[in-house]
Amino acid sequence: MNQYKPAGLIKKQRRAAVVASIFILLLLVLFLVSLNTGVIRIDPVTVIKTIFGSGEPRDELLLFEFRLPRITIAVLIGMGLAVSGAVLQGIVKNPLADPGIIGINAGAGLAVMLFVSYFSTELGNSVFIMPFLAFIGAGAAAVVIYAFSYKKDEGVSPIRLILVGVAVAAGISALMIVLTLKLDPRTYDFVATWLAGSIWGSNWNFVLALLPWLVILIPFIYMKSRVLDVLNLGDHTAVSLGMNLEKERRILLAAAVGLAAASVSVSGGIGFVGLIAPHMTRRLVGNKHKYVIPICALIGAVLVLTADTLGRVILQPAEIPTGVVVAIIGAPYFLYLLAKLND
């Protein structure tokens, strides 16, 4: 057995390790900056002292009960949406696939909105139910999209999937707007905040509600890295290698929907993360999913935390929703990809 690795493989591994190290360092810097960002300023030295238990009670309350949960949620949301987008792009072989663009986020959002608006007056422990409800809504949207995109002789048509997804997203968004007309002012404010993509869940209960989904699904998807690599080779090649194509595709689709749904249940309608992060990752480390999945998660975390931090800084004491900041970055990038595909 040859114990020596090819030079090209070693080079790719080193490159992936360097890229991962850079984004981990960037994430740590953003973490410290975000802790010091807000109406009440805390200098970096005080932040570090407070983290290690030597701070004032006021600083401890501000950091541990308000800012740390929100920062943690932003990081988890970025990871979930980014990996979900990477999986969707892998299974349908379409660089424009994203849970926000193709309507999965909209389906999850509709379920959350119906629950909060009509079945729950106080969130309380119901935050732990919301990811499951979001998964049902996102799953229903995914089934509709998949069914209309599937052709018996061709499988899932990538272009058709995008078109159907955009139509489903538009229809669900229209339905949500109609439903908001019947809401009381307090609930309407919540729904409007959600639609704008504001990270509205900002306590440790929301972290605990979201964390198990990522802890289970991201490692599971990483274990399926070779399956995603084979799917990228084309359906005929995958079948010739003995893969049960539709079974694997559906399993991965369910995992991607679960990540997106859980993230949306605490973040609102944040789009484009699942589009931008996978593209940046593939430009940096190539198409091997054992590198793409972890680095994509890091880039997604950096993107959402950066957007959330900027949203809290630009118009202080008011806030710009995180989804709006991401959209300012993502919309031009989406148009760039469209133009590039038409070349």
Secondary structure, DSSP 8 states (H G I E B T S, - for coil): ------HHHHHHHHHHHHHHHHHHHHHHHHHHHHHT-SSS---HHHHHHHHTT-S-HHHHHHIIIIIHHHHHHHHHHHHHHHHHHHHHHHHHT-TT--TTTTTHHHHHHHHHHHHHHHT-SS-GGGGGTHHHHHHHHHHHHHHHHHHHHEETTTEE-HHHHHHHHHHHHHHHHHHHHHHHTTS-HHHHHHHHHHHTT-----SHHHHHHHHHHHHHHHHHHHHTHHHHHHHHT-HHHHHHTT--HHHHHHHHHHHHHHHHHHHHHHH-S--SHHHHHHHHHHHHH-S-HHHHHHHHHHHHHHHHHHHHHHHHHTTTTS---HHHHHHHHHHHHHHHHHHHHT-
